[in-house]
Amino acid sequence: MIVEIRAENAFIFNEKVVFSLKADMRTKKFVSNVCSFGNFNIVKVAGIYGPNNSGKTNLLKCINAITDVLLNKGFFALYNLFSKSTIVSLGVSFIFEGKLFSYDFKYDTKKEEYVYELFKEITKDSSGNEKTDTWLERDISNSKLYVKDKKMSDMLSILARNNILIHLVNTENFEYMRDMKRILTGFAEKVDFVDMNNIPIQKTINVLKNKNSICNKMVSFIKNADLYMDNFYFDDLKNIKIKIPVDNTKPQENIFNLPEGLIERIRLTSVYKGVPVPTILFDSTGTKKIAALASYIIEALEQGRILIVDELDSSIHFKLARAIVALFNNELNDKAQLIFTVHDITLMDCQNLFRKEQIWFVHKDPQQVYLYSLAEFSAEKDKIRDTTDLMEKYKKGVLGALPEPELINSLLEIRSEEVSK
């Protein structure tokens, strides 16, 4: 599970921002929304609100950039265009095998070098006192080099800088580096990213074709999401007849030259009142998105994965989005995590769905971008309580992160031009 994301001079974030999923256990409401690992308490779900082009997706891009680096897929992040520095700083704290680890790095986009790395394990006693055990610190700028594997120390100063340490050396010969690589890559491999406006359907197709352990659960999820659907499966085309237009200007044998991916999508079948129909031709955009998202959701819940979703509420009913959040918040889920961006303010509900630290906002002004949680608003100063009507407060701008469109100016310009003619 992700505990914290840190970003500075990355994408739209010029100043340092911290996205924390730590639970404040002074609040006992919705304890089922929290997973506990020893003395660390982490929320299972976090929703991020904000205007268009404010930075919500950029926060998810920061997470994606971190996992790409850990999985040796290269570095894909831009430094802030309004910054004088070309060094991007990113960091993540996470739970792996019940323990808390933290990893930070800095990348010089101009020199294409990793100029800083810090990996540490963090423990906490029952009194809340934290202890840090540093495994690696590689600070090129300040000539500070430390690694817990003593026999590797002499190598640090001569190693290349075009990659992070775990991908530069054969870690099998070094105890702590071997574990460090296993921990970092093991964490990154458990993170899935989904853009609701472009969800790959292939994962769902593979589950249906292979009929693996999550197949029936996934199909049940899709059927439950669409109350009128009887079944959903991958058909062998014996039960479905599809008319493909014939182009008489081409040789007849080329009629079935369809892309392989399209052929598989056509074979996805929905059943309504006993009648099988091609999903791609019959179902709504929302139903298609649910079918694509279902495999990610069920796999996350069953295997304890971290699901990152951009625009969760895109094309799906508000009650369905709410039900997905409730699935991850449920007390039966003790290992999966959901992080998403959203515009639907009906999900902004601390009376029935969320703890305050699970709701986040991104706000942008001419100076910088701000990232903050609802937990930063107090009952005494801001009059924000668990019983507060958050939707009304948000619409009034009390919570910030609210766009103020001035579209009327466009109409006035149009009318002005018409009058002048």
C-alpha positions in Angstrom: 0.0 0.0 0.0 1.1 3.5 -0.7 1.6 5.6 2.5 2.9 8.8 1.0 3.9 10.4 -2.4 6.3 13.3 -2.5 7.0 15.6 -5.6 8.9 18.8 -6.2 9.6 20.5 -9.5 7.7 17.7 -11.3 5.2 18.4 -14.0 2.9 21.1 -12.7 4.2 21.0 -9.1 6.8 23.7 -8.6 6.9 23.7 -4.8 7.1 20.4 -2.8 3.8 18.6 -2.3 3.0 15.6 -0.1 0.1 13.3 -0.8 -0.4 11.3 2.5 -2.6 8.2 3.0 -1.8 8.0 6.7 -4.9 7.5 8.9 -5.5 9.7 11.9 -6.6 7.2 14.5 -7.8 9.9 16.8 -10.9 9.7 14.7 -12.7 6.4 15.3 -15.4 6.9 12.6 -15.2 4.4 9.7 -12.3 2.4 11.1 -13.1 -0.2 8.4 -11.7 2.3 5.9 -8.2 1.8 7.4 -5.7 -1.0 7.1 -3.3 -1.5 10.0 0.3 -2.8 9.6 1.9 -3.1 13.1 1.7 0.5 14.4 1.1 2.1 10.9 -2.5 2.9 9.8 -3.2 3.5 6.2 -6.5 4.5 4.5 -7.7 2.1 1.8 -9.1 4.8 -0.6 -8.4 8.4 -1.5 -10.3 10.6 -3.9 -8.7 13.7 -5.5 -10.9 16.8 -6.5 -10.0 19.9 -8.4 -10.7 21.9 -11.6 -9.7 20.8 -15.0 -6.0 21.4 -15.7 -5.2 22.0 -12.0 -2.9 19.0 -11.5 -5.0 16.0 -10.5 -3.7 13.8 -13.3 -0.2 15.2 -12.8 -0.2 13.7 -9.3 -1.0 10.3 -10.8 1.8 10.9 -13.4 4.2 11.4 -10.5 3.2 8.0 -9.1 3.6 6.4 -12.6 7.0 8.0 -13.0 8.2 6.5 -9.7 7.0 3.0 -10.6 8.6 3.2 -14.1 11.9 4.1 -12.5 11.7 1.2 -10.0 10.8 -1.2 -12.8 13.7 0.0 -15.0 11.4 1.5 -17.7 13.2 4.8 -17.8 12.4 8.2 -16.5 9.4 10.0 -17.9 8.7 13.2 -16.0 9.0 16.9 -16.9 10.5 19.5 -14.6 8.2 22.4 -13.9 8.4 24.8 -16.9 8.5 27.9 -14.7 11.3 26.6 -12.6 15.0 27.5 -13.0 16.0 24.1 -11.8 16.1 21.0 -14.1 16.2 18.6 -11.2 13.0 16.6 -10.6 12.5 15.2 -7.0 10.1 12.3 -6.4 9.6 10.0 -3.5 7.3 7.3 -2.1 6.7 5.6 1.2 4.9 2.2 1.1 4.0 -0.9 3.0 5.6 -4.1 1.7 5.3 -7.4 3.5 4.0 -5.6 6.5 6.9 -3.2 6.8 7.2 0.5 6.0 9.9 1.6 3.5 10.7 4.9 1.9 12.5 5.8 -1.3 13.4 9.2 -2.8 15.4 10.1 -5.8 16.4 13.2 -7.8 16.9 13.2 -11.5 18.7 15.9 -13.5 16.7 16.1 -16.7 19.4 18.2 -18.4 22.3 15.9 -17.7 20.0 12.8 -17.7 21.5 11.6 -14.4 20.2 10.4 -11.1 21.9 12.7 -8.6 20.4 11.5 -5.4 18.9 8.3 -3.9 17.7 7.5 -0.4 16.2 4.2 0.7 15.3 3.5 4.3 13.2 1.3 6.5 11.0 2.9 9.1 9.7 1.3 12.3 7.3 2.7 15.0 6.8 1.6 18.5 3.5 1.5 20.4 4.1 5.1 21.7 4.4 6.4 18.1 8.1 6.9 18.1 9.7 6.3 14.7 13.1 4.9 14.0 14.8 5.1 10.7 17.3 2.5 9.3 19.0 3.9 6.2 20.0 1.3 3.7 21.3 3.6 1.0 22.1 7.3 0.5 23.8 8.4 -2.6 24.1 12.2 -2.8 26.3 13.1 -5.8 26.1 16.9 -5.2 27.3 16.7 -1.7 29.6 13.7 -2.1 27.7 11.7 0.5 27.8 8.0 -0.2 26.5 5.3 2.1 25.4 1.8 1.6 24.5 -0.8 4.3 26.4 -3.4 2.3 30.0 -2.5 3.4 31.7 -4.3 0.6 29.8 -2.2 -1.9 30.9 1.1 -0.4 34.0 1.5 -2.6 32.0 1.0 -5.7 29.6 3.8 -5.2 31.8 6.7 -6.3 32.7 5.0 -9.7 29.2 3.7 -10.7 27.4 5.3 -13.6 24.5 7.7 -12.9 22.2 6.9 -15.8 20.1 4.6 -13.6 19.2 4.0 -10.0 21.6 1.7 -8.1 19.5 -1.5 -8.0 19.6 -1.5 -11.9 23.3 -0.7 -12.2 24.8 -3.6 -10.3 24.3 -7.3 -9.9 22.5 -7.1 -6.5 22.7 -10.9 -5.9 26.2 -10.5 -4.4 25.0 -7.9 -1.8 22.5 -8.8 0.9 20.8 -5.5 1.5 20.9 -4.4 -2.2 19.3 -7.7 -3.1 16.5 -7.2 -0.6 16.2 -3.5 -1.6 15.7 -4.5 -5.3 13.1 -7.1 -4.4 11.2 -4.7 -2.2 11.2 -1.8 -4.6 10.3 -3.8 -7.7 7.8 -5.9 -5.8 6.0 -2.8 -4.7 6.0 -1.2 -8.2 4.7 -4.4 -9.8 1.6 -4.2 -7.6 0.5 -0.8 -9.0 -2.0 -0.6 -11.8 -2.9 2.6 -13.7 -6.2 3.1 -15.5 -7.4 6.1 -17.5 -11.2 5.8 -17.6 -11.1 7.5 -21.0 -8.9 4.9 -22.5 -9.1 1.6 -20.6 -7.3 -1.4 -22.2 -9.9 -4.2 -22.5 -7.2 -6.8 -23.0 -6.9 -7.7 -19.3 -10.6 -8.6 -19.2 -10.4 -10.5 -22.4 -7.4 -12.6 -21.1 -9.3 -13.4 -17.9 -12.3 -14.6 -19.8 -10.3 -16.6 -22.3 -8.1 -18.3 -19.7 -10.9 -18.7 -17.2 -8.5 -18.1 -14.3 -9.5 -17.8 -10.6 -10.9 -14.3 -10.9 -13.1 -15.0 -14.0 -16.4 -15.8 -12.2 -15.9 -13.0 -9.7 -15.2 -10.6 -12.5 -18.3 -11.7 -14.5 -20.4 -11.4 -11.4 -19.1 -7.9 -10.8 -20.0 -6.9 -14.4 -23.5 -8.4 -14.1 -24.1 -6.7 -10.8 -23.1 -3.4 -12.3 -25.6 -3.8 -15.1 -28.9 -4.9 -13.6 -30.3 -6.0 -17.0 -27.4 -8.2 -18.1 -27.8 -12.0 -17.8 -24.2 -13.0 -18.6 -20.9 -11.8 -20.0 -18.3 -14.0 -21.8 -15.8 -14.4 -24.5 -17.6 -16.1 -27.5 -16.1 -18.4 -30.1 -18.3 -16.7 -32.8 -20.6 -19.7 -33.2 -23.5 -17.9 -31.5 -23.0 -14.5 -33.0 -23.5 -13.5 -36.6 -21.8 -10.2 -37.6 -22.2 -8.7 -41.0 -19.0 -7.3 -42.3 -19.4 -4.9 -45.3 -17.9 -6.3 -48.5 -15.6 -4.0 -50.5 -15.9 -5.3 -54.0 -12.9 -3.3 -55.1 -10.6 -5.6 -53.2 -9.9 -9.3 -53.5 -12.6 -11.3 -51.7 -10.1 -13.2 -49.5 -9.2 -9.9 -47.7 -12.6 -9.5 -46.2 -11.5 -10.9 -42.8 -8.3 -8.9 -42.6 -9.4 -7.2 -39.4 -6.9 -6.3 -36.7 -6.5 -9.1 -34.2 -7.4 -6.9 -31.3 -10.7 -5.8 -33.0 -11.6 -9.5 -33.6 -11.2 -10.3 -29.9 -13.2 -7.2 -28.9 -16.0 -8.3 -31.2 -16.1 -11.7 -29.4 -16.9 -10.1 -26.1 -20.5 -11.0 -25.6 -23.3 -9.6 -23.4 -26.5 -11.6 -22.8 -29.8 -9.8 -22.3 -33.0 -11.8 -21.8 -31.3 -14.9 -23.1 -30.1 -13.1 -26.3 -26.3 -12.9 -26.9 -25.1 -9.7 -28.5 -21.6 -8.2 -29.3 -20.7 -5.9 -26.5 -18.8 -3.6 -28.8 -21.9 -3.0 -30.9 -24.7 -3.1 -28.4 -23.5 -1.9 -24.9 -23.3 1.7 -23.8 -20.0 3.5 -23.2 -20.4 3.1 -19.5 -21.1 -0.6 -19.6 -18.0 -1.1 -21.8 -15.9 0.9 -19.3 -17.2 -1.3 -16.4 -16.3 -4.4 -18.4 -12.8 -3.2 -18.9 -12.4 -1.9 -15.3 -13.8 -5.0 -13.7 -10.7 -7.1 -14.1 -8.5 -4.5 -12.5 -10.9 -4.1 -9.6 -11.3 -7.8 -8.8 -7.6 -8.5 -9.3 -6.8 -5.6 -6.9 -9.1 -6.9 -4.2 -8.0 -10.5 -4.6 -4.3 -10.0 -4.9 -3.8 -6.9 -2.8 -2.9 -4.5 -5.6 -2.9 -0.7 -5.8 -5.3 0.6 -8.3 -4.8 4.2 -9.6 -7.8 5.5 -11.7 -7.9 8.8 -13.5 -11.5 10.2 -13.6 -13.3 7.3 -11.9 -16.7 8.9 -12.5 -16.3 9.2 -16.3 -19.4 7.7 -18.1 -20.5 5.6 -15.1 -23.5 6.2 -12.9 -22.8 8.0 -9.6 -24.2 5.1 -7.6 -21.9 2.7 -9.3 -18.8 4.9 -8.6 -19.9 5.0 -5.0 -20.3 1.3 -4.9 -16.8 0.8 -6.2 -15.4 3.0 -3.5 -17.4 1.2 -0.9 -15.9 -2.1 -2.1 -12.4 -1.0 -1.3 -13.5 0.6 2.0 -15.2 -2.5 3.1 -13.9 -4.3 6.2 -13.4 -7.5 4.2 -10.7 -5.7 2.2 -7.5 -5.8 4.2 -4.8 -5.4 1.4 -6.0 -3.5 -1.7 -5.9 0.2 -2.2 -7.8 2.6 -4.6 -6.6 6.1 -5.5 -8.6 8.1 -8.0 -9.3 11.5 -9.4 -12.9 12.7 -9.6 -15.3 15.5 -10.3 -18.5 13.9 -8.9 -19.3 15.8 -5.7 -21.8 13.2 -4.5 -18.8 11.1 -3.5 -17.7 13.9 -1.2 -19.5 12.3 1.7 -18.0 12.1 5.2 -21.3 11.1 6.7 -21.6 7.7 5.0 -18.5 7.0 2.9 -15.2 8.7 3.8 -12.9 9.8 6.6 -11.7 13.4 6.2 -8.2 12.3 5.3 -9.5 10.3 2.4 -10.7 13.4 0.5 -8.0 15.5 -1.3 -8.0 18.7 -3.3 -5.7 20.2 -5.9 -5.9 24.0 -6.2 -3.9 26.2 -8.6 -3.3 30.0 -8.6 -0.9 32.2 -10.6 1.9 31.4 -8.1 1.8 27.7 -7.6 -0.2 24.5 -7.2 -1.5 23.4 -3.8 -2.3 19.8 -2.6 -4.2 19.4 0.6 -6.7 17.1 2.3 -10.1 17.8 3.9 -8.4 16.8 7.3 -6.6 20.1 7.2 -9.9 21.9 7.7 -10.9 22.1 11.4 -14.3 22.2 13.1 -13.3 25.2 15.2 -11.8 27.4 12.6 -13.4 26.3 9.3 -16.7 24.8 10.6 -16.0 21.5 8.8 -17.2 18.5 10.7 -18.1 14.9 9.8 -21.7 16.0 9.7 -21.1 19.0 7.5 -22.8 19.2 4.1 -19.5 19.1 2.1 -21.1 19.4 -1.3 -22.7 22.7 -0.3 -19.4 23.9 1.2 -17.5 22.9 -1.9 -20.0 24.6 -4.3 -19.6 27.8 -2.3 -15.8 27.7 -2.6 -15.1 27.2 1.1 -12.8 24.2 0.3 -11.1 25.8 -2.6 -10.2 23.8 -5.7 -13.3 25.1 -7.4 -13.3 26.4 -11.0 -15.0 29.7 -11.7 -15.7 29.6 -15.4 -16.4 32.9 -17.1 -18.0 31.4 -20.2 -20.4 34.3 -20.4 -17.6 36.4 -21.8 -17.5 34.1 -24.8 -21.2 34.8 -25.5 -20.7 38.6 -24.9 -17.9 38.5 -27.5 -20.1 36.7 -30.0 -22.9 39.1 -29.5 -20.6 42.1 -29.7 -19.2 40.9 -33.1 -22.8 40.4 -34.4 -23.8 43.9 -33.4 -20.7 45.4 -35.0 -21.6 43.8 -38.3 
